[in-house]
Amino acid sequence: MQKITSVSLGVALCFVLACGGSNSSGSSGSGTGSGGIAGSYEFVATSNQTLGSTTLIEANLTANGSNSSASGANQVQTATYLNDVWYVNGACPSSSEGQNSVSGLMSGNSITLTFNEGGNVFTGQGTVTGTTVTGTYSGSNANCSDAGSFTGTLVPSLSGTLSGTLFFSYGLDNVTATLTEGSGNALTFQTTLSGADNGNFTFSGTAVANVMFVSGSVGGNSFSLFGYFDKTGAYTGVPNSIAVFDYQTLDYLGLLENQVGRKNLGNDMGRPDSALLR
């Protein structure tokens, strides 16, 4: 997939994962049994062809009998981590940049998955255990051939209260945000801001598994934001944290997290700086 922008190792992906609850489709999700897998899934694909390359595929899957599917930017988002850089929409050229899809066909405990990443197609063979999928993938695309292993995990719906500091171009705001996710992957952020802005403000939007897109107005200024909730701290360095970005400029704005006493990430994710984007 063609590189749109990249984020240094110190900056997290533009994704959001849940703090607890059911999956973001509002149901408990499905694994083996009556049909295909359904719910919000994160697939982590690790290449054995390109050392150090990992691709995250976030998908809101629906099931119809033994078939599972998700397509389009509102249902599938991808990013590749390679050589300490995150490539939004992947690191390979693509014929349909940002137009991604995932489809699957269950047979017993086995599943065949097709990952279409902007026109680059990869086929996976996996085993479903509960709500976890493990397997291998490969694809011989002209612009992006690859093979490796993957793990797909059902992610919970977004909920919780987080706090931190966001650095906007005009000043900083201390933020306390309560996040909830309703039916249809709808998101609501109830926020309290102090600093450059003061008061209570509501942001709303949608989730794509670990990805969130929200918008709102603060002091007459409109904002569109996205972020990534990192449950384990694998990418932000802080478990249960949300890395927040400006949707238009792709600038990193700061970190929201629910662990007391950790507002920044030391020398990796302190005050945002334009040098973190390249």
C-alpha positions in Angstrom: 0.0 0.0 0.0 1.2 3.5 -0.8 2.7 5.4 2.1 0.4 8.3 3.1 2.3 9.3 6.2 4.6 7.6 8.7 5.1 8.0 12.5 8.3 7.4 14.3 8.7 4.7 16.9 8.1 7.2 19.7 4.6 7.9 18.3 1.7 5.4 18.4 -0.5 4.4 15.5 -3.7 6.2 14.7 -5.9 3.5 16.2 -8.0 3.0 19.3 -8.7 -0.2 21.2 -11.2 -0.7 24.0 -10.9 -0.3 27.8 -13.5 -3.0 28.5 -16.9 -4.5 27.8 -18.3 -6.3 24.8 -16.9 -6.0 21.3 -17.7 -2.9 19.4 -20.5 -4.4 17.4 -22.4 -4.6 20.7 -22.5 -8.4 20.8 -20.3 -10.9 22.5 -18.6 -11.8 19.2 -18.4 -15.3 17.7 -15.7 -17.9 17.2 -16.3 -21.5 16.3 -19.7 -23.0 16.1 -22.7 -21.7 14.2 -21.0 -19.5 11.7 -18.2 -17.2 10.7 -16.4 -14.9 13.1 -18.1 -11.6 13.8 -17.4 -8.5 15.8 -14.4 -6.1 16.0 -11.1 -7.8 15.3 -7.5 -6.8 15.3 -5.3 -9.0 13.1 -1.5 -8.7 13.7 0.4 -10.0 10.7 4.1 -10.6 11.2 6.2 -10.9 8.0 8.8 -13.7 7.7 10.0 -12.1 4.4 10.8 -8.6 5.7 12.5 -8.6 9.0 10.8 -6.4 11.6 7.6 -5.8 9.5 4.3 -5.9 11.3 0.9 -5.0 9.8 -2.2 -4.3 11.9 -5.5 -4.9 10.3 -8.5 -3.5 12.2 -11.9 -4.8 11.0 -15.6 -4.6 12.1 -16.6 -8.1 10.8 -20.2 -9.2 10.1 -21.1 -12.9 9.6 -23.6 -14.4 7.2 -23.7 -18.2 7.8 -20.1 -19.4 7.5 -19.0 -16.2 5.8 -17.4 -13.2 7.4 -16.7 -9.8 5.8 -15.8 -6.2 6.2 -15.0 -3.6 3.6 -14.3 0.1 3.1 -12.7 2.7 5.3 -15.6 2.6 7.8 -15.0 -1.1 8.4 -11.3 -1.8 7.8 -8.1 0.2 8.6 -4.5 -1.0 8.2 -1.0 0.2 9.1 2.4 -1.3 8.8 5.3 -0.9 11.2 8.7 -1.3 9.5 12.2 -0.1 10.6 10.9 1.9 13.5 8.3 3.7 11.3 4.5 3.4 11.1 3.1 3.7 7.7 -0.6 4.6 7.7 -2.3 2.5 5.1 0.8 0.4 4.7 4.3 0.6 3.3 3.7 -0.8 -0.2 2.3 1.0 -3.3 -1.4 0.2 -4.0 -3.8 0.7 -6.8 -6.7 1.6 -4.4 -5.1 3.4 -1.5 -7.1 3.1 1.7 -9.7 0.8 0.2 -9.3 -2.3 2.3 -11.4 -5.4 2.9 -11.4 -8.6 4.9 -13.4 -11.8 4.0 -13.4 -15.2 5.6 -15.0 -18.6 5.1 -15.3 -21.0 8.1 -15.2 -24.8 7.9 -15.4 -26.4 11.3 -12.6 -24.8 13.3 -10.7 -23.8 10.2 -11.0 -20.4 8.4 -9.7 -19.1 5.0 -9.2 -15.3 5.1 -8.6 -12.9 2.3 -7.0 -9.6 3.2 -7.2 -6.9 0.5 -5.0 -4.0 1.4 -5.6 -1.3 -1.2 -5.4 -3.8 -4.1 -2.7 -6.0 -2.6 -4.3 -9.3 -1.8 -3.1 -11.8 0.8 -4.6 -15.2 1.7 -4.6 -16.6 5.1 -5.2 -20.1 6.5 -6.1 -20.2 10.2 -7.6 -22.0 13.1 -10.3 -20.4 15.3 -10.2 -21.1 19.0 -12.9 -19.3 20.8 -12.6 -15.7 19.6 -8.9 -16.0 18.6 -7.7 -16.8 15.1 -4.1 -17.9 14.4 -2.6 -18.9 11.1 -0.3 -18.0 8.2 -0.7 -15.8 5.2 0.9 -15.2 1.8 0.5 -13.1 -1.3 2.4 -12.7 -4.6 1.5 -9.1 -5.5 3.5 -7.2 -8.1 4.0 -4.3 -5.7 4.0 -6.2 -2.4 4.7 -9.9 -2.1 4.9 -11.2 1.4 4.3 -14.2 3.7 4.2 -14.8 7.5 2.0 -15.5 10.4 -1.0 -13.7 11.9 -3.1 -13.6 15.1 -6.6 -12.2 15.1 -8.2 -11.1 18.4 -11.7 -10.0 19.2 -11.4 -6.5 20.8 -13.8 -5.2 23.4 -16.0 -2.1 23.0 -14.6 1.3 23.9 -15.4 2.5 27.4 -13.6 4.2 30.3 -12.3 7.4 31.7 -8.8 8.7 30.7 -6.8 11.8 31.3 -3.8 13.6 30.0 -2.5 16.7 28.1 -3.1 17.5 24.5 -0.8 20.0 22.8 -2.7 22.0 20.2 -1.1 24.6 17.9 -2.5 27.5 20.0 -1.8 26.0 23.4 -2.2 23.0 25.7 -5.3 21.5 27.3 -5.5 19.2 30.3 -8.1 16.7 29.4 -10.4 14.3 31.3 -12.5 12.2 28.9 -15.2 9.6 29.5 -15.5 7.3 26.4 -18.5 5.1 25.6 -19.4 3.1 22.5 -23.0 2.3 21.5 -24.6 0.3 18.8 -23.3 0.6 15.3 -19.8 1.4 16.6 -20.9 4.9 17.6 -18.5 6.7 19.9 -19.1 9.5 22.4 -16.3 11.4 24.3 -17.5 13.5 27.2 -14.6 15.8 28.0 -13.6 18.4 30.5 -10.8 20.8 29.3 -8.7 23.2 31.3 -5.8 25.4 30.0 -6.1 27.0 26.6 -9.7 25.9 26.6 -12.0 25.6 29.6 -15.3 23.8 30.0 -17.2 20.6 29.1 -17.3 19.5 25.5 -18.6 16.5 23.6 -16.9 14.7 20.7 -18.7 12.0 18.7 -17.8 9.6 16.0 -17.2 5.9 15.1 -14.8 3.0 15.8 -13.2 0.6 13.5 -12.0 -2.1 16.0 -9.0 -0.3 17.5 -9.4 2.8 15.4 -11.5 5.8 16.4 -12.5 8.9 14.5 -14.3 11.7 16.4 -15.2 15.3 15.8 -16.5 18.2 17.8 -16.3 21.9 18.5 -14.3 23.7 21.2 -14.5 27.5 21.6 -16.0 27.8 18.1 -13.1 25.8 16.6 -14.0 22.5 14.9 -11.8 19.5 15.5 -11.5 16.1 13.8 -9.4 13.6 15.7 -8.3 10.0 15.6 -6.4 7.8 18.1 -5.2 4.4 19.1 -5.9 2.8 22.4 -3.0 0.6 23.3 -4.2 -1.9 25.9 -0.8 -3.5 26.5 1.5 -0.5 25.9 3.2 -2.3 22.9 3.2 0.8 20.8 2.8 3.8 23.1 4.9 2.4 26.0 2.0 2.9 28.4 -0.7 0.3 28.9 -4.4 1.4 28.6 -3.5 4.6 26.7 -4.9 6.5 23.8 -2.5 8.3 21.4 -4.4 11.2 19.9 -3.8 12.8 16.4 -5.2 15.6 14.4 -7.1 14.0 11.6 -6.4 16.8 9.0 -2.7 17.5 9.7 -1.8 14.0 11.1 0.1 15.9 13.9 0.4 13.9 17.2 -1.4 15.8 19.9 -0.7 13.8 23.0 -1.5 10.8 25.2 -4.6 10.0 27.2 -4.3 7.2 29.8 -5.9 5.8 32.9 -2.8 5.1 34.9 -2.1 7.6 37.7 1.1 9.6 37.6 2.0 9.0 33.9 1.0 11.9 31.7 3.9 11.6 29.2 6.2 8.9 27.8 9.5 10.2 28.8 11.8 10.9 25.9 9.5 9.0 23.4 6.2 10.7 23.8 6.6 14.0 25.7 5.6 17.2 24.1 4.5 16.5 20.5 6.9 17.8 17.9 6.7 18.0 14.1 9.9 15.9 13.8 7.9 12.9 15.0 6.1 12.8 11.7 7.9 12.1 8.5 
